[in-house]
């Protein structure tokens, strides 16, 4: 207990030191500065409707287009690593198996959406983050905390939503990027977007290939390639009716080690959708979206092959009604999951029907948000989730918030129906995991800076765990056996001062197992402390910047005997605008060549330098 108290004190001290500069700035802020807020971004994931960060009454992080352009990450997990409340686990670099944990929950409890379409594996449960090219996305929103009442299953820790490139006005506007670097890496991308006569369009393609690095000590290089394509078209008629289509597809191959033997996976990640939106009146808008997502993985081992193919089809109907400063969203959703696999599953499809409602009420200076959702799933039954948040504006710059929300993680097809040759099989009677989360937060928003502090506790029941059969150690079955309590503190700050852009993210969590032989232990693979510092400076035609990402130690096992050390990473970057619409960029990842791992015996890449040339806006 002394260790936990000591860590908490360290975390709180760090939070206070980081907040001090912005606290001083708050004292100097004048009333005139309220007219311009440059670090209060508009986000939609938190409330299903456009709201500024302070209006969402949530803990949110936006990675905008300028941020992604400056950092030029090689993977989606690179841009998420170290953000407030985010922990990333990888089995190596460049297309290797990756997990994203939000607020100490598992990868299966972190919901990934692309332009409003859910993407995941229905067998494994989580998303295949490693197979998405960050150059296909314009921005990302990270919403921390339960969102089950808005999005249904799996949004226990929160939601990460990636947004593809939107059409630019006029045009057509081309953009091209060519680059490469360490490990014989090559990156190419191109796009075209514009608008004409009410029609907006955006097309893009990218290709990434690398020889990779060893994922095991003294192993061979493990390569990766990814080819992605995007198409978005929308048209708005004179009566303001809008229709649109979206298609994003990523396809490639990744090499890895399995029990010391070379293996590789051919993959497809795809989302597609069509929507129509009708403004029936000035205060009522109705939107219908039909979508499909696919997660396909065909793996070759030294002993054979396997494939898992998930297809999720959904129909979602949202109705937004405005009542002066208040807003009501009501809707329904139907989702059909289907799988094909080499392994034997008792059932290969399931349906889910849901209805939901959300009220966004503004009683200045008080604001209230309340939401409720009912899911009926033919595989695991019914779940009712809800959320309520109360906000209070202390003045033009400071907002207090308090919230309570519930969520659930749906049992996967593996949990329910899996069966293998050794007798392991799923349990059709397993229940969904459920959670309850309390959160208190405060935000300071100024003309050129902000800070956001959140304190929360999540209690999770009926955690699903695969346990060995006492009579046969080769036979495993899932059961609802565990409970967990996760406490945490998060602080995010940012400031734009003259030509400087500074961002800080500090996270402290205490993810504790609360049942069984491991009660009192930290949940495995969770780091309790992390920090991220981003500094960028504009120097005329040049820009310089860097990131320092620090994570504490974690345990690789539930018994807390196998400790994986913490690490600190330094990433450097530079840009040069050498002609109108032309620029060059240099990034050096892991500049100090730190050897580190987040999963036992899986090494991440050492120092890596990449150079690229870009044309277009």
Legacy VTK file of the C-alpha trace (Angstrom):
# vtk DataFile Version 3.0
C-alpha trace
ASCII
DATASET POLYDATA
POINTS 617 float
0.000 0.000 0.000
2.911 2.352 0.653
4.032 1.879 -2.920
0.606 2.818 -4.286
0.402 5.901 -2.087
3.892 6.917 -3.131
2.995 6.553 -6.823
-0.186 8.553 -6.337
1.743 11.344 -4.633
4.255 11.404 -7.469
1.453 11.584 -10.018
-0.338 14.407 -8.250
2.895 16.362 -7.863
3.605 16.019 -11.565
0.083 17.169 -12.377
0.496 20.266 -10.249
3.804 21.218 -11.840
2.455 20.733 -15.356
-0.660 22.805 -14.667
1.237 25.702 -13.109
2.139 27.580 -16.345
-1.448 27.543 -17.551
-2.748 28.473 -14.140
-0.547 31.579 -14.298
-1.834 32.245 -17.784
-5.395 31.986 -16.489
-4.704 34.822 -14.056
-3.489 36.984 -16.947
-6.338 36.194 -19.310
-8.510 39.213 -20.086
-12.161 39.382 -20.997
-11.336 40.361 -24.572
-9.695 36.990 -25.136
-12.986 35.150 -24.925
-13.716 36.079 -28.530
-11.031 33.759 -29.890
-10.502 30.213 -28.685
-7.919 28.353 -30.724
-7.522 25.215 -28.585
-11.175 24.374 -27.974
-11.805 21.973 -30.873
-15.146 20.863 -32.232
-15.740 17.114 -31.740
-18.721 14.858 -32.456
-17.872 11.418 -31.032
-18.647 12.296 -27.413
-22.275 13.361 -27.946
-23.263 12.311 -31.513
-23.451 16.037 -32.294
-20.898 18.814 -32.911
-19.783 20.274 -29.593
-16.674 22.117 -28.472
-14.421 20.174 -26.123
-15.662 21.993 -23.025
-19.318 21.562 -24.040
-19.042 17.763 -24.317
-18.702 17.366 -20.513
-16.288 14.545 -21.367
-12.585 13.814 -21.404
-11.707 14.209 -25.073
-8.559 14.557 -27.159
-8.463 15.707 -30.767
-5.521 14.938 -33.030
-6.180 17.384 -35.846
-4.816 17.555 -39.374
-2.002 19.938 -38.449
-0.848 17.645 -35.631
-0.814 14.550 -37.830
0.982 16.436 -40.588
3.705 17.610 -38.208
4.243 14.237 -36.554
3.854 12.154 -39.744
3.397 8.869 -37.813
4.134 5.511 -39.437
1.252 3.763 -37.649
-2.050 4.591 -35.955
-0.692 3.236 -32.667
2.259 5.670 -32.868
-0.092 8.655 -32.917
-2.145 7.247 -30.006
0.762 6.239 -27.758
1.046 8.377 -24.633
-2.151 10.354 -25.185
-4.189 10.927 -21.985
-5.554 7.623 -20.665
-4.155 5.626 -23.612
-1.833 2.623 -23.325
-0.549 0.802 -26.411
0.735 -2.788 -26.442
2.569 -4.111 -29.512
4.236 -7.402 -30.437
6.909 -5.591 -32.432
6.812 -2.741 -34.933
5.376 -2.289 -38.431
2.108 -4.187 -38.743
2.556 -6.490 -35.761
-0.291 -7.376 -33.413
-1.305 -4.294 -31.412
-3.774 -3.479 -28.649
-5.091 -0.127 -27.432
-6.183 0.123 -23.805
-8.290 3.103 -22.720
-8.327 3.856 -19.000
-6.968 0.439 -18.078
-9.635 -1.579 -19.868
-8.752 -4.196 -22.480
-8.479 -3.919 -26.237
-11.910 -5.552 -26.506
-13.316 -2.658 -24.450
-11.918 0.071 -26.710
-14.302 0.813 -29.567
-12.811 1.805 -32.932
-14.928 3.675 -35.453
-14.052 5.013 -38.899
-16.382 7.784 -40.075
-19.109 6.420 -37.797
-18.668 2.766 -38.839
-17.547 0.231 -36.241
-14.531 -1.936 -37.165
-13.435 -4.948 -35.111
-12.903 -8.696 -35.088
-16.012 -10.483 -33.829
-13.868 -13.499 -32.895
-10.980 -11.809 -31.072
-13.119 -8.863 -29.949
-10.770 -5.929 -30.507
-9.720 -3.990 -33.564
-6.654 -4.717 -35.692
-5.117 -1.258 -35.216
-1.836 -2.305 -36.817
-3.365 -2.691 -40.296
-4.516 0.941 -40.703
-2.362 3.521 -42.498
-2.462 6.875 -40.648
-2.057 8.774 -43.940
-5.594 7.757 -44.869
-6.992 9.807 -41.987
-7.350 13.547 -41.511
-7.976 13.588 -37.778
-8.747 11.415 -34.756
-10.956 11.867 -31.712
-10.314 10.004 -28.459
-13.211 9.971 -26.000
-12.357 8.467 -22.622
-15.025 7.002 -20.382
-18.073 4.781 -20.997
-20.121 5.390 -24.132
-22.305 2.295 -24.072
-25.474 4.403 -23.986
-24.551 5.884 -27.385
-22.669 3.129 -29.193
-23.672 -0.119 -27.509
-21.242 -2.923 -26.783
-17.512 -2.565 -26.144
-17.279 1.181 -25.402
-16.289 0.511 -21.765
-12.985 2.378 -21.732
-14.015 4.771 -24.461
-14.090 5.348 -28.209
-11.427 6.152 -30.785
-12.868 7.522 -34.017
-10.760 8.072 -37.139
-11.995 10.471 -39.805
-10.994 10.175 -43.440
-10.073 13.181 -45.567
-12.937 15.564 -46.311
-13.425 17.325 -49.617
-11.845 20.747 -50.059
-13.748 23.694 -51.490
-13.414 24.211 -55.238
-10.695 22.233 -56.915
-9.810 19.652 -57.854
-6.967 19.741 -55.321
-4.289 17.067 -55.761
-1.840 15.949 -53.095
1.118 13.583 -53.446
3.660 12.282 -50.954
6.757 10.139 -51.563
9.187 9.009 -48.885
11.243 6.277 -47.295
13.905 5.524 -44.773
15.237 2.972 -42.317
14.696 -0.756 -42.773
14.198 -0.264 -46.513
10.877 1.448 -45.825
8.986 3.079 -48.683
5.836 5.199 -48.391
3.708 6.607 -51.195
0.350 8.344 -51.078
-1.806 10.446 -53.378
-5.206 12.081 -53.198
-7.642 14.272 -55.051
-10.507 16.236 -53.541
-12.816 19.093 -54.386
-16.398 20.227 -54.813
-18.624 21.380 -57.642
-22.337 22.079 -57.914
-23.255 20.641 -54.542
-21.112 17.538 -55.020
-18.095 16.935 -52.780
-15.530 14.229 -53.444
-12.342 12.873 -51.948
-10.204 10.037 -53.308
-6.947 8.750 -51.880
-4.540 5.850 -52.067
-1.416 4.837 -50.183
1.246 2.144 -50.184
3.613 1.275 -47.344
6.288 -1.412 -47.450
9.208 -2.230 -45.182
11.655 -5.058 -44.521
10.891 -4.475 -40.862
12.944 -5.395 -37.813
13.276 -8.544 -35.680
10.421 -8.991 -33.223
12.470 -11.457 -31.163
16.010 -10.974 -29.923
18.492 -12.399 -32.477
15.596 -13.064 -34.864
15.195 -12.189 -38.519
13.599 -9.064 -39.948
9.823 -9.299 -40.235
8.383 -7.320 -43.117
5.070 -5.594 -43.660
3.218 -4.069 -46.593
-0.084 -2.236 -46.794
-1.997 -0.852 -49.772
-5.023 1.316 -48.948
-7.657 3.136 -50.990
-10.406 5.597 -50.068
-13.394 7.061 -51.900
-15.907 9.576 -50.468
-18.654 11.255 -52.491
-21.546 13.343 -51.175
-24.169 15.517 -52.837
-26.469 18.134 -51.317
-29.632 18.955 -53.245
-31.345 22.345 -53.335
-33.848 21.217 -50.700
-30.848 20.418 -48.403
-31.339 16.666 -48.677
-27.896 15.030 -48.607
-26.726 11.604 -49.754
-23.233 10.157 -49.628
-21.101 7.043 -49.943
-17.836 5.986 -48.342
-15.449 3.108 -49.010
-12.087 2.455 -47.335
-10.057 -0.697 -47.923
-6.639 -1.746 -46.643
-4.957 -4.912 -47.849
-1.509 -6.368 -47.247
0.744 -8.865 -45.492
2.685 -8.971 -42.240
5.358 -11.413 -41.107
5.831 -12.559 -37.501
7.138 -15.331 -35.250
4.918 -18.016 -33.772
6.652 -20.205 -31.215
9.938 -19.360 -32.914
8.753 -20.388 -36.382
8.239 -17.915 -39.272
4.601 -17.097 -40.038
2.688 -14.460 -41.969
-0.834 -13.067 -42.298
-2.656 -11.736 -45.341
-5.206 -9.189 -44.146
-8.114 -7.070 -45.343
-9.635 -4.211 -43.332
-12.637 -2.558 -44.942
-15.482 -0.201 -44.153
-18.203 0.911 -46.574
-21.343 2.910 -46.072
-24.120 4.876 -47.706
-26.241 7.494 -45.982
-29.090 9.876 -46.572
-30.003 12.888 -44.442
-33.284 14.769 -44.666
-34.151 18.035 -42.848
-37.883 17.495 -42.421
-38.231 20.831 -40.628
-35.946 23.570 -39.358
-35.706 21.693 -36.070
-35.804 18.005 -37.140
-33.093 16.232 -39.101
-33.235 12.528 -39.867
-30.287 10.418 -41.051
-30.216 6.776 -42.160
-26.870 4.987 -42.547
-26.295 1.524 -43.999
-22.803 0.150 -43.509
-20.601 -2.909 -43.627
-17.181 -3.581 -42.117
-14.850 -6.505 -42.729
-11.911 -7.901 -40.806
-10.210 -10.744 -42.713
-7.018 -12.486 -41.644
-5.570 -15.509 -43.467
-2.525 -16.826 -41.604
0.129 -19.329 -42.677
2.045 -21.199 -39.971
4.777 -23.815 -40.222
2.118 -26.376 -39.222
-0.746 -25.233 -41.470
-3.080 -22.336 -42.192
-6.084 -20.628 -40.622
-8.459 -17.847 -41.544
-10.928 -15.679 -39.646
-13.363 -13.493 -41.569
-15.690 -11.093 -39.716
-18.442 -9.190 -41.497
-20.589 -6.704 -39.622
-23.553 -5.078 -41.302
-25.494 -2.290 -39.651
-28.444 0.005 -40.218
-28.569 3.085 -37.992
-31.333 5.688 -37.902
-30.633 8.948 -36.047
-33.137 11.742 -35.486
-31.957 15.080 -34.124
-34.497 17.563 -32.771
-33.610 21.099 -31.714
-35.585 22.959 -29.045
-33.922 26.336 -28.749
-30.657 25.753 -26.850
-31.651 22.129 -26.157
-31.220 19.102 -28.392
-32.693 15.605 -28.412
-31.276 12.639 -30.336
-33.332 9.463 -30.692
-32.589 6.506 -32.875
-32.351 2.793 -33.450
-29.691 0.419 -34.731
-29.655 -3.069 -36.184
-26.387 -4.987 -36.470
-25.676 -8.417 -37.948
-22.345 -10.134 -37.264
-21.252 -13.140 -39.297
-17.998 -15.084 -39.302
-16.244 -17.688 -41.395
-13.257 -19.514 -39.968
-11.199 -22.658 -40.200
-11.949 -23.374 -36.542
-15.241 -24.965 -35.640
-17.832 -22.536 -34.205
-21.200 -23.741 -32.931
-22.834 -20.528 -34.199
-21.560 -18.293 -37.000
-23.878 -15.282 -36.834
-25.847 -13.139 -34.397
-28.150 -10.107 -34.502
-28.387 -7.099 -32.227
-31.275 -4.615 -32.098
-30.988 -1.391 -30.122
-32.929 1.796 -29.387
-31.387 4.848 -27.747
-32.031 8.453 -26.787
-29.918 11.370 -25.639
-30.887 14.792 -24.297
-28.447 17.717 -24.432
-29.873 20.475 -22.243
-28.432 23.964 -21.736
-29.611 25.976 -18.726
-26.722 28.441 -18.757
-24.582 28.312 -16.634
-25.716 24.712 -15.977
-25.800 22.036 -18.662
-27.169 18.518 -18.451
-26.664 15.473 -20.655
-28.612 12.250 -20.218
-28.629 9.147 -22.419
-30.160 5.683 -22.368
-29.809 2.661 -24.648
-31.348 -0.818 -24.742
-29.598 -3.619 -26.646
-31.190 -6.989 -27.394
-28.662 -9.545 -28.645
-29.749 -13.038 -29.627
-26.460 -14.500 -28.359
-26.119 -13.061 -24.845
-29.416 -11.346 -24.041
-30.421 -7.803 -23.139
-28.356 -4.950 -21.758
-29.498 -1.523 -20.565
-26.887 1.235 -20.384
-27.152 4.867 -19.437
-25.201 7.990 -18.711
-25.707 11.345 -17.079
-23.392 14.366 -16.934
-23.765 17.742 -15.247
-21.681 20.777 -16.139
-21.324 24.186 -14.527
-19.575 27.217 -16.055
-17.732 29.017 -13.307
-16.958 31.879 -15.688
-16.094 32.416 -19.335
-12.972 30.244 -19.029
-13.622 27.496 -16.472
-16.064 24.589 -16.451
-16.708 21.897 -13.848
-18.262 18.543 -14.761
-19.460 15.380 -13.056
-20.700 12.232 -14.756
-21.838 8.673 -14.218
-22.111 6.060 -16.944
-22.540 2.356 -17.513
-21.285 0.166 -20.330
-20.782 -3.469 -21.263
-18.406 -5.632 -23.266
-20.120 -8.244 -25.398
-18.809 -11.814 -25.293
-16.981 -12.573 -28.529
-17.679 -15.501 -30.817
-14.591 -17.101 -29.282
-16.039 -16.638 -25.780
-19.375 -18.143 -26.774
-18.826 -20.684 -29.528
-15.137 -21.490 -30.105
-14.031 -25.137 -30.199
-10.589 -26.604 -30.913
-8.976 -30.016 -31.286
-7.795 -30.140 -27.651
-11.296 -29.810 -26.260
-11.261 -26.097 -25.405
-14.597 -24.516 -26.214
-16.632 -21.438 -25.651
-19.360 -21.058 -23.077
-22.774 -20.030 -24.474
-23.885 -19.140 -20.935
-21.180 -16.536 -20.333
-22.525 -13.077 -19.507
-21.445 -9.708 -20.831
-18.967 -7.733 -18.751
-20.570 -4.668 -17.150
-19.086 -1.462 -15.784
-19.996 1.587 -13.732
-17.887 4.742 -13.909
-17.907 7.946 -11.851
-15.919 10.937 -13.087
-15.174 14.461 -11.879
-13.480 16.929 -14.173
-12.517 20.553 -14.665
-11.389 22.460 -17.752
-9.767 25.821 -18.236
-10.121 27.279 -21.725
-8.277 30.407 -22.807
-7.502 32.261 -25.982
-4.253 30.393 -26.613
-4.233 27.574 -24.087
-6.223 25.029 -22.088
-5.945 22.502 -19.307
-8.241 19.579 -18.536
-8.164 17.488 -15.359
-10.219 14.334 -14.761
-10.476 11.948 -11.801
-12.474 8.727 -12.191
-13.243 5.278 -10.858
-14.577 2.326 -12.862
-15.956 -0.847 -11.280
-16.146 -3.783 -13.691
-18.080 -6.984 -12.961
-18.214 -10.379 -14.663
-14.851 -10.022 -16.380
-14.522 -12.833 -18.899
-11.458 -15.024 -18.406
-10.371 -18.255 -20.063
-9.383 -20.697 -17.309
-7.911 -24.230 -17.515
-9.992 -27.289 -16.720
-8.632 -28.794 -13.457
-8.907 -32.270 -14.982
-7.210 -31.354 -18.275
-4.671 -28.469 -18.451
-4.896 -28.408 -22.273
-8.609 -27.649 -22.123
-9.629 -24.054 -21.461
-13.079 -22.527 -21.072
-14.326 -18.948 -20.560
-16.104 -17.995 -17.349
-17.312 -14.852 -15.588
-14.836 -15.013 -12.726
-13.162 -11.649 -12.238
-13.938 -8.211 -10.905
-11.804 -5.109 -11.268
-11.587 -1.571 -9.939
-9.754 1.053 -11.958
-8.961 4.452 -10.519
-7.229 7.150 -12.460
-6.181 10.772 -12.880
-5.559 12.453 -16.226
-4.226 15.877 -17.047
-3.948 17.369 -20.530
-2.606 20.845 -21.228
-1.797 22.797 -24.366
-0.684 26.259 -25.335
0.011 28.145 -28.568
2.379 31.009 -27.842
3.720 33.053 -30.755
5.361 30.371 -32.935
5.401 27.667 -30.248
2.910 24.791 -29.853
3.201 22.846 -26.586
1.137 19.834 -25.479
1.358 17.742 -22.315
-0.488 14.570 -21.308
-0.072 12.946 -17.882
-1.809 9.751 -16.787
-1.885 7.817 -13.521
-4.060 4.739 -13.097
-4.500 2.019 -10.505
-6.043 -0.980 -12.349
-6.619 -3.512 -9.588
-7.897 -7.083 -9.781
-10.545 -7.454 -7.052
-11.279 -11.176 -6.954
-9.701 -14.624 -6.882
-6.140 -15.604 -6.083
-4.799 -12.416 -7.689
-6.986 -9.981 -5.762
-5.065 -6.825 -4.981
-2.680 -7.248 -7.914
-2.368 -4.868 -10.818
-4.179 -6.058 -13.957
-1.584 -7.492 -16.290
0.046 -5.471 -19.086
-1.137 -2.118 -17.707
1.353 0.644 -16.993
0.247 2.797 -14.072
2.062 5.975 -15.124
2.654 7.614 -18.489
3.489 11.043 -19.842
3.761 12.654 -23.253
5.302 16.038 -24.073
5.055 17.527 -27.586
6.967 20.677 -28.553
6.875 22.312 -31.992
8.328 25.581 -33.253
7.659 27.457 -36.495
10.690 29.241 -37.970
9.467 30.853 -41.170
9.751 28.227 -43.891
11.095 25.731 -41.358
9.499 23.881 -38.463
11.175 21.867 -35.712
9.612 19.636 -33.098
9.867 16.620 -30.878
7.954 14.296 -28.581
9.042 12.681 -25.335
6.933 9.673 -24.350
7.468 8.018 -20.971
5.780 4.919 -19.580
6.237 3.124 -16.280
6.700 -0.588 -15.734
3.973 -3.205 -16.175
3.457 -6.856 -15.308
3.131 -9.436 -18.059
1.204 -11.847 -15.808
-1.767 -11.706 -13.463
0.413 -12.899 -10.574
2.577 -9.762 -10.901
5.798 -11.787 -10.984
6.956 -11.063 -14.547
7.832 -7.366 -14.630
8.448 -5.491 -17.901
10.496 -2.345 -17.394
9.332 1.135 -18.290
10.881 3.252 -21.021
11.268 6.721 -22.458
11.156 7.505 -26.168
12.358 10.636 -27.950
10.951 11.354 -31.422
12.288 14.288 -33.467
10.886 16.002 -36.560
11.633 18.826 -38.966
9.781 20.357 -41.919
10.779 22.663 -44.767
8.317 24.563 -46.986
10.724 25.055 -49.886
8.170 26.218 -52.505
4.437 26.994 -52.734
2.539 23.741 -52.077
5.870 21.854 -51.741
7.394 20.643 -48.475
9.886 18.118 -47.141
9.808 16.365 -43.775
12.268 14.431 -41.684
11.256 12.300 -38.703
13.529 10.348 -36.380
11.615 7.891 -34.221
13.202 6.510 -31.052
16.101 8.896 -31.610
18.043 7.581 -28.586
17.795 4.012 -29.943
16.052 2.723 -26.813
15.483 -1.042 -26.662
12.035 -1.529 -25.168
9.084 -3.888 -25.082
5.474 -3.689 -23.974
4.811 -7.423 -24.312
7.317 -9.960 -22.989
10.029 -10.969 -25.493
8.621 -8.796 -28.316
11.025 -6.020 -29.289
10.038 -2.753 -30.907
12.105 -0.979 -33.536
15.206 0.968 -32.590
16.215 4.296 -34.113
14.443 4.905 -37.440
14.736 7.896 -39.765
12.281 8.745 -42.562
12.357 11.474 -45.215
9.404 12.478 -47.397
8.484 15.094 -50.001
4.912 16.405 -50.235
2.930 18.350 -52.800
-0.478 19.882 -52.146
-2.357 21.385 -49.244
LINES 1 618
617 0 1 2 3 4 5 6 7 8 9 10 11 12 13 14 15 16 17 18 19 20 21 22 23 24 25 26 27 28 29 30 31 32 33 34 35 36 37 38 39 40 41 42 43 44 45 46 47 48 49 50 51 52 53 54 55 56 57 58 59 60 61 62 63 64 65 66 67 68 69 70 71 72 73 74 75 76 77 78 79 80 81 82 83 84 85 86 87 88 89 90 91 92 93 94 95 96 97 98 99 100 101 102 103 104 105 106 107 108 109 110 111 112 113 114 115 116 117 118 119 120 121 122 123 124 125 126 127 128 129 130 131 132 133 134 135 136 137 138 139 140 141 142 143 144 145 146 147 148 149 150 151 152 153 154 155 156 157 158 159 160 161 162 163 164 165 166 167 168 169 170 171 172 173 174 175 176 177 178 179 180 181 182 183 184 185 186 187 188 189 190 191 192 193 194 195 196 197 198 199 200 201 202 203 204 205 206 207 208 209 210 211 212 213 214 215 216 217 218 219 220 221 222 223 224 225 226 227 228 229 230 231 232 233 234 235 236 237 238 239 240 241 242 243 244 245 246 247 248 249 250 251 252 253 254 255 256 257 258 259 260 261 262 263 264 265 266 267 268 269 270 271 272 273 274 275 276 277 278 279 280 281 282 283 284 285 286 287 288 289 290 291 292 293 294 295 296 297 298 299 300 301 302 303 304 305 306 307 308 309 310 311 312 313 314 315 316 317 318 319 320 321 322 323 324 325 326 327 328 329 330 331 332 333 334 335 336 337 338 339 340 341 342 343 344 345 346 347 348 349 350 351 352 353 354 355 356 357 358 359 360 361 362 363 364 365 366 367 368 369 370 371 372 373 374 375 376 377 378 379 380 381 382 383 384 385 386 387 388 389 390 391 392 393 394 395 396 397 398 399 400 401 402 403 404 405 406 407 408 409 410 411 412 413 414 415 416 417 418 419 420 421 422 423 424 425 426 427 428 429 430 431 432 433 434 435 436 437 438 439 440 441 442 443 444 445 446 447 448 449 450 451 452 453 454 455 456 457 458 459 460 461 462 463 464 465 466 467 468 469 470 471 472 473 474 475 476 477 478 479 480 481 482 483 484 485 486 487 488 489 490 491 492 493 494 495 496 497 498 499 500 501 502 503 504 505 506 507 508 509 510 511 512 513 514 515 516 517 518 519 520 521 522 523 524 525 526 527 528 529 530 531 532 533 534 535 536 537 538 539 540 541 542 543 544 545 546 547 548 549 550 551 552 553 554 555 556 557 558 559 560 561 562 563 564 565 566 567 568 569 570 571 572 573 574 575 576 577 578 579 580 581 582 583 584 585 586 587 588 589 590 591 592 593 594 595 596 597 598 599 600 601 602 603 604 605 606 607 608 609 610 611 612 613 614 615 616
